[in-house]
Amino acid sequence: MLVSYKKPKGRFFIVGKPGGSPTVMRHISVNVYHSWGTLLIDGTAVTLDANNTWEADIADGTQITMQIQPQEHKAFNRWNGNVDGWENGYSYDNPVTITVDNDYTITSSIVNTFTVNIPVDANKYSLIVNNVTYTSNYQIEGYMETLVVQIVPQTDWRFEKWVQGSYYYVYDNPATFYVNSNYTLTPDVLPIVPDNEIWYVSQGETRLYPNASAQDEYGNDLSIQSNTYYDGYGRIAYDGDIHHIKEYFFQYNSDLLEIYLPDGMKEVYSECIMDCANLRKIVFGNSLEELGNNSFANNTSLTAITIPPSFESVYIGYTFSGCTGLHYIDMQANHFSYEWGGYDDLFSGLNGTYGTFRISQNCELYNMFVTQFQNYGWTIESY
């Protein structure tokens, strides 16, 4: 007759006949977290008990393959258990093959997935994700996947930064992100504005006309040749390259939402673009050298600003005074030539606000700027 008994501690021996060789049995249990998936053993779906667990007695030395097929919007994370060979008791393989040479209690970790969206404007740039190129909006649903992303700008456009959330910016391109929460990752890709033009975005695509002149490097007034609005931007074209724009160029203009200054422009005069209540974005070209007194004061909707590497001097200061919505400043300039007043006056008038100040440790005025913004209560992001 057949005899079965436990000895020791859960090991089963089945004897076909008295005096026959016993077969050692092992007990295995596999729990499926919240029953958020189907458990396959050797490719076949198995039934779970009321505790979302599958249990079986298996002959010692048997190999089995376990696999979780997650439900929609769920993802397999890892196996947890006392399995020989699993480092720290974990395995991230799915499916995974084990040799049943002990009694095993295993749980499967199943998690909610996350969705990451990256908008793509094919007229401005293409997107590369993990070596695959996309020319339309990209979306991934998953859990902890690694995304190596890169922007390839079209002609006359340049990559500035990645924007995640309100004030999280990444300037690397390519850059690495993870599918670890739900978020939209927006590339900030900017126009390279011709040296004889000023671009803007306005309420209702209204054409805007400046209150003051733009001048060439010799101080001669330039004449407006055209003022058009197409492809999402207003474009004021002059009859020569712009060296600087004069006082009150745009002032008290509630229709002005964004302004893009030409790549070759050197200076912004005092009180030039100020008291524009809805101005949310100012983009300098790569040749800016000097900012004047109160150049952008009281633009309360402005949230972020980048000072380009070419910047070197400030006239009097209080350039962004009263910009109470300003919460991120990227100081890319490292070397400075002269000032009228004090470089600390460049950001005077921001006390009472809060935000993040990004600055290179190679900046000549690093300690001064860091102390100033620490006194304001801002977070310092140094690199």
C-alpha positions as CSV (number, residue, x, y, z in Angstrom):
1,M,0.0,0.0,0.0
2,L,1.0,3.7,-0.4
3,V,2.1,5.6,2.7
4,S,2.6,9.4,2.9
5,Y,3.8,11.3,5.9
6,K,5.5,14.6,6.8
7,K,9.1,14.4,8.0
8,P,10.6,16.8,8.8
9,K,8.9,20.2,8.8
10,G,6.7,20.0,5.7
11,R,8.7,17.6,3.7
12,F,6.6,14.8,2.2
13,F,7.8,11.3,1.6
14,I,5.6,9.0,-0.5
15,V,6.5,5.3,-0.3
16,G,5.0,3.0,-2.8
17,K,5.8,-0.2,-0.9
18,P,7.3,-0.8,2.5
19,G,11.1,-0.7,2.1
20,G,10.8,1.3,-1.2
21,S,12.8,4.5,-1.9
22,P,10.9,7.6,-0.7
23,T,10.2,10.6,-2.9
24,V,10.9,13.9,-1.2
25,M,8.2,16.5,-1.8
26,R,8.5,20.2,-1.4
27,H,5.7,22.7,-0.6
28,I,5.5,25.9,-2.6
29,S,3.0,28.8,-2.3
30,V,2.8,31.7,-4.7
31,N,0.8,34.8,-3.8
32,V,-0.5,37.2,-6.5
33,Y,-0.7,40.7,-5.0
34,H,-4.4,41.8,-4.8
35,S,-5.0,39.2,-7.6
36,W,-3.9,42.0,-10.0
37,G,-2.8,39.4,-12.6
38,T,-2.9,35.8,-13.8
39,L,-0.3,33.3,-12.5
40,L,1.0,30.9,-15.1
41,I,2.9,27.8,-14.0
42,D,4.8,26.2,-16.9
43,G,2.7,28.3,-19.3
44,T,-0.7,27.3,-17.8
45,A,-2.9,29.6,-15.8
46,V,-3.6,28.3,-12.3
47,T,-6.5,28.9,-9.9
48,L,-5.9,31.0,-6.8
49,D,-7.5,30.4,-3.5
50,A,-9.4,33.0,-1.4
51,N,-6.1,34.5,-0.3
52,N,-5.0,35.0,-3.9
53,T,-2.5,32.2,-3.5
54,W,-1.6,29.0,-5.4
55,E,-0.2,26.1,-3.4
56,A,1.2,22.8,-4.4
57,D,3.5,19.9,-3.3
58,I,6.2,19.3,-5.9
59,A,8.8,16.6,-6.1
60,D,12.3,17.7,-4.9
61,G,14.5,19.0,-7.8
62,T,11.6,19.8,-10.2
63,Q,12.1,22.9,-12.3
64,I,9.0,25.1,-12.7
65,T,8.5,28.4,-14.6
66,M,6.4,31.1,-13.0
67,Q,5.0,34.1,-14.9
68,I,2.6,36.9,-14.0
69,Q,0.4,38.4,-16.7
70,P,-0.7,41.7,-15.1
71,Q,-4.1,43.2,-15.5
72,E,-4.6,46.4,-17.5
73,H,-2.9,49.4,-16.0
74,K,-0.8,47.2,-13.8
75,A,2.8,46.1,-14.1
76,F,4.9,43.3,-12.7
77,N,7.6,44.6,-10.3
78,R,9.4,41.6,-8.8
79,W,9.2,38.2,-7.0
80,N,9.9,38.1,-3.3
81,G,10.8,34.9,-1.6
82,N,13.3,32.6,0.1
83,V,14.4,31.0,-3.2
84,D,18.0,29.8,-3.4
85,G,20.0,32.1,-5.7
86,W,17.8,35.1,-5.5
87,E,19.9,38.0,-4.3
88,N,18.4,39.6,-1.2
89,G,15.3,37.4,-1.8
90,Y,14.3,39.2,-5.0
91,S,14.0,38.3,-8.7
92,Y,13.0,40.8,-11.3
93,D,12.7,38.2,-14.1
94,N,9.2,37.5,-15.5
95,P,8.9,34.7,-16.4
96,V,11.4,33.1,-14.0
97,T,12.5,29.5,-13.7
98,I,13.3,28.0,-10.3
99,T,14.4,24.6,-9.0
100,V,12.2,23.4,-6.2
101,D,14.8,22.1,-3.8
102,N,13.2,23.5,-0.6
103,D,9.9,24.7,0.7
104,Y,9.2,28.1,-0.8
105,T,6.9,30.9,0.0
106,I,6.8,33.5,-2.8
107,T,4.9,36.7,-3.3
108,S,4.6,38.7,-6.5
109,S,4.8,42.4,-6.4
110,I,2.4,44.0,-8.8
111,V,2.0,47.8,-9.0
112,N,0.0,50.5,-10.7
113,T,1.5,51.7,-14.0
114,F,2.4,55.3,-14.7
115,T,2.0,57.3,-17.9
116,V,4.6,59.7,-19.3
117,N,3.6,62.0,-22.2
118,I,6.1,63.9,-24.4
119,P,4.5,66.3,-26.9
120,V,6.2,66.5,-30.3
121,D,5.9,69.5,-32.7
122,A,7.4,68.1,-36.0
123,N,7.7,71.7,-37.4
124,K,10.2,72.5,-34.6
125,Y,11.9,69.2,-33.6
126,S,11.9,65.4,-33.7
127,L,12.1,63.2,-30.5
128,I,14.4,60.3,-30.0
129,V,13.5,57.8,-27.1
130,N,15.8,54.9,-26.5
131,N,17.2,55.2,-30.0
132,V,13.8,55.3,-31.8
133,T,12.8,58.5,-33.5
134,Y,9.3,60.0,-33.2
135,T,7.7,62.8,-35.1
136,S,4.3,62.8,-33.3
137,N,3.3,62.8,-29.6
138,Y,4.9,60.1,-27.5
139,Q,3.3,58.2,-24.7
140,I,4.4,55.3,-22.6
141,E,2.6,53.4,-19.8
142,G,4.8,51.3,-17.6
143,Y,6.7,51.1,-14.3
144,M,10.3,52.3,-13.7
145,E,11.3,52.0,-17.4
146,T,14.3,54.1,-18.3
147,L,13.8,56.7,-20.9
148,V,16.8,58.2,-22.7
149,V,15.4,61.1,-24.6
150,Q,16.9,63.6,-27.0
151,I,15.5,66.5,-29.1
152,V,16.7,67.1,-32.6
153,P,15.7,70.7,-33.5
154,Q,14.8,71.6,-37.0
155,T,16.7,74.4,-38.8
156,D,16.3,77.8,-37.0
157,W,15.2,76.2,-33.7
158,R,17.3,75.4,-30.6
159,F,16.8,73.1,-27.6
160,E,16.7,75.0,-24.3
161,K,15.5,72.6,-21.6
162,W,13.1,69.8,-20.5
163,V,10.2,71.0,-18.4
164,Q,8.5,68.6,-16.0
165,G,5.8,70.1,-13.8
166,S,5.9,73.8,-12.9
167,Y,9.5,74.4,-11.9
168,Y,11.5,71.2,-12.6
169,Y,13.9,71.8,-15.5
170,V,16.6,69.6,-17.0
171,Y,19.1,71.1,-19.4
172,D,20.8,67.9,-20.6
173,N,20.2,66.7,-24.2
174,P,20.1,63.8,-24.3
175,A,18.7,63.3,-20.8
176,T,17.5,60.3,-18.7
177,F,14.1,60.1,-17.1
178,Y,12.1,57.3,-15.5
179,V,8.6,56.1,-15.6
180,N,8.1,56.6,-11.9
181,S,5.0,58.8,-11.8
182,N,2.4,60.3,-14.1
183,Y,3.8,63.4,-15.8
184,T,4.2,65.3,-19.0
185,L,7.7,66.0,-20.2
186,T,7.7,69.1,-22.4
187,P,10.7,70.1,-24.5
188,D,11.3,73.8,-24.5
189,V,12.5,74.4,-28.1
190,L,13.0,78.0,-29.0
191,P,13.2,79.9,-32.2
192,I,16.5,81.3,-33.4
193,V,15.3,84.8,-34.1
194,P,17.0,86.5,-37.1
195,D,19.2,89.5,-36.0
196,N,16.8,92.0,-37.7
197,E,13.6,90.7,-36.1
198,I,11.8,90.6,-32.8
199,W,9.2,87.8,-32.3
200,Y,6.3,87.8,-29.8
201,V,3.2,85.9,-28.8
202,S,0.1,88.0,-28.0
203,Q,-3.5,87.6,-26.8
204,G,-5.7,86.6,-29.7
205,E,-2.7,86.8,-32.1
206,T,-3.1,90.6,-32.0
207,R,-0.3,92.4,-33.9
208,L,1.6,94.6,-31.4
209,Y,3.5,97.8,-32.2
210,P,6.4,99.0,-30.0
211,N,6.4,102.3,-28.3
212,A,10.1,103.0,-28.9
213,S,12.7,102.3,-31.5
214,A,15.2,99.5,-32.1
215,Q,18.7,100.8,-33.0
216,D,21.8,99.4,-34.8
217,E,25.3,99.3,-33.2
218,Y,25.9,103.0,-34.1
219,G,22.7,104.3,-32.4
220,N,20.7,104.8,-35.6
221,D,17.0,104.1,-35.5
222,L,15.9,101.2,-37.6
223,S,12.7,101.2,-39.6
224,I,10.0,98.5,-39.4
225,Q,9.7,96.7,-42.7
226,S,6.8,94.4,-41.7
227,N,4.8,93.2,-38.7
228,T,3.2,89.9,-39.4
229,Y,1.7,87.0,-37.4
230,Y,1.9,83.4,-38.6
231,D,2.8,80.0,-37.3
232,G,2.0,81.1,-33.8
233,Y,4.4,84.1,-33.6
234,G,4.2,87.8,-34.3
235,R,7.3,88.9,-36.2
236,I,8.5,92.5,-36.4
237,A,11.1,92.8,-39.1
238,Y,13.5,95.8,-39.3
239,D,15.7,97.1,-42.1
240,G,18.9,96.3,-40.3
241,D,20.4,94.2,-37.5
242,I,19.2,95.1,-34.0
243,H,21.9,96.0,-31.5
244,H,19.6,97.2,-28.7
245,I,16.0,98.3,-28.0
246,K,15.3,101.6,-26.2
247,E,13.3,102.6,-23.2
248,Y,9.6,101.9,-23.1
249,F,9.8,99.5,-26.1
250,F,6.8,97.6,-24.7
251,Q,5.3,99.0,-21.6
252,Y,1.8,98.6,-20.0
253,N,0.9,96.1,-22.8
254,S,-1.5,93.5,-21.4
255,D,-1.7,91.7,-24.7
256,L,2.0,90.7,-24.7
257,L,2.4,87.1,-23.6
258,E,5.9,86.1,-24.8
259,I,8.8,88.0,-26.4
260,Y,11.8,86.5,-28.3
261,L,14.7,88.8,-28.8
262,P,17.1,88.4,-31.8
263,D,20.1,86.1,-31.5
264,G,22.6,88.9,-32.2
265,M,21.1,91.7,-30.0
266,K,23.5,93.0,-27.3
267,E,21.6,95.3,-25.0
268,V,18.2,95.9,-23.4
269,Y,17.8,99.5,-22.2
270,S,16.3,100.6,-18.9
271,E,12.5,100.3,-18.4
272,C,12.2,98.6,-21.8
273,I,9.6,95.8,-21.3
274,M,7.9,96.5,-18.0
275,D,4.5,96.5,-16.4
276,C,3.2,93.9,-18.9
277,A,0.8,92.1,-16.6
278,N,0.4,89.0,-18.8
279,L,4.0,88.6,-20.0
280,R,4.9,85.0,-19.1
281,K,8.1,84.4,-21.1
282,I,11.2,86.4,-22.1
283,V,13.8,84.7,-24.3
284,F,17.2,86.3,-24.9
285,G,19.4,85.6,-27.8
286,N,22.9,84.1,-27.4
287,S,24.7,87.5,-27.7
288,L,23.0,89.5,-24.9
289,E,25.7,91.5,-22.9
290,E,23.9,94.2,-20.9
291,L,20.6,94.7,-19.1
292,G,19.4,98.1,-17.9
293,N,17.6,99.5,-14.9
294,N,14.1,98.1,-14.4
295,S,14.3,96.5,-17.8
296,F,11.6,93.9,-17.0
297,A,10.2,95.3,-13.8
298,N,6.7,94.5,-12.6
299,N,6.0,91.7,-15.1
300,T,4.0,89.7,-12.5
301,S,3.2,86.7,-14.7
302,L,6.8,86.0,-15.5
303,T,7.7,82.7,-13.9
304,A,11.2,81.8,-15.2
305,I,14.1,83.5,-16.8
306,T,17.5,82.4,-18.3
307,I,20.4,84.7,-18.3
308,P,22.6,83.5,-21.3
309,P,26.4,82.8,-21.1
310,S,27.1,86.0,-23.1
311,F,25.8,88.3,-20.4
312,E,28.4,90.4,-18.7
313,S,27.1,93.8,-17.4
314,V,24.2,95.5,-15.6
315,Y,23.3,99.1,-15.6
316,I,22.1,100.2,-12.1
317,G,19.9,97.1,-11.5
318,Y,16.5,96.2,-10.2
319,T,16.1,94.5,-13.6
320,F,13.4,92.1,-12.4
321,S,12.0,94.1,-9.5
322,G,8.4,93.5,-8.8
323,C,8.3,90.2,-10.8
324,T,6.5,88.5,-8.0
325,G,5.7,85.4,-10.0
326,L,9.3,84.7,-10.8
327,H,10.2,81.3,-9.3
328,Y,13.1,80.0,-11.4
329,I,16.3,81.8,-12.5
330,D,19.0,80.1,-14.6
331,M,22.2,82.2,-14.4
332,Q,24.3,80.8,-17.2
333,A,26.8,83.7,-17.3
334,N,30.2,83.0,-15.6
335,H,32.3,86.1,-16.5
336,F,31.6,89.8,-16.0
337,S,33.2,92.9,-17.3
338,Y,31.7,95.9,-15.5
339,E,28.6,97.3,-13.8
340,W,27.0,100.6,-12.9
341,G,25.6,100.1,-9.5
342,G,26.2,96.5,-8.4
343,Y,25.7,93.0,-9.8
344,D,23.7,92.2,-6.7
345,D,21.3,94.8,-7.9
346,L,20.5,92.7,-11.0
347,F,18.0,90.8,-8.9
348,S,17.2,93.4,-6.3
349,G,13.6,93.6,-5.4
350,L,12.9,89.9,-5.4
351,N,12.9,89.6,-1.6
352,G,9.6,88.2,-0.5
353,T,9.4,85.8,-3.4
354,Y,10.6,82.2,-3.4
355,G,12.0,79.8,-6.0
356,T,15.1,78.1,-7.3
357,F,18.3,79.8,-8.4
358,R,20.5,77.7,-10.8
359,I,24.1,78.7,-11.1
360,S,27.4,77.2,-12.1
361,Q,30.1,76.9,-9.4
362,N,32.5,78.4,-12.0
363,C,30.6,81.7,-11.9
364,E,32.9,84.5,-10.8
365,L,30.2,85.9,-8.6
366,Y,29.0,82.6,-7.3
367,N,29.3,83.4,-3.6
368,M,27.6,86.8,-4.0
369,F,24.6,85.4,-5.9
370,V,24.2,82.4,-3.6
371,T,24.3,84.6,-0.5
372,Q,21.8,87.0,-2.0
373,F,19.3,84.2,-2.9
374,Q,19.7,82.3,0.3
375,N,18.8,85.5,2.0
376,Y,15.7,85.6,-0.2
377,G,14.9,82.1,1.0
378,W,15.4,80.6,-2.5
379,T,16.8,77.1,-3.2
380,I,20.2,77.0,-4.7
381,E,20.7,74.5,-7.6
382,S,24.5,74.6,-8.3
383,Y,26.3,72.5,-10.9
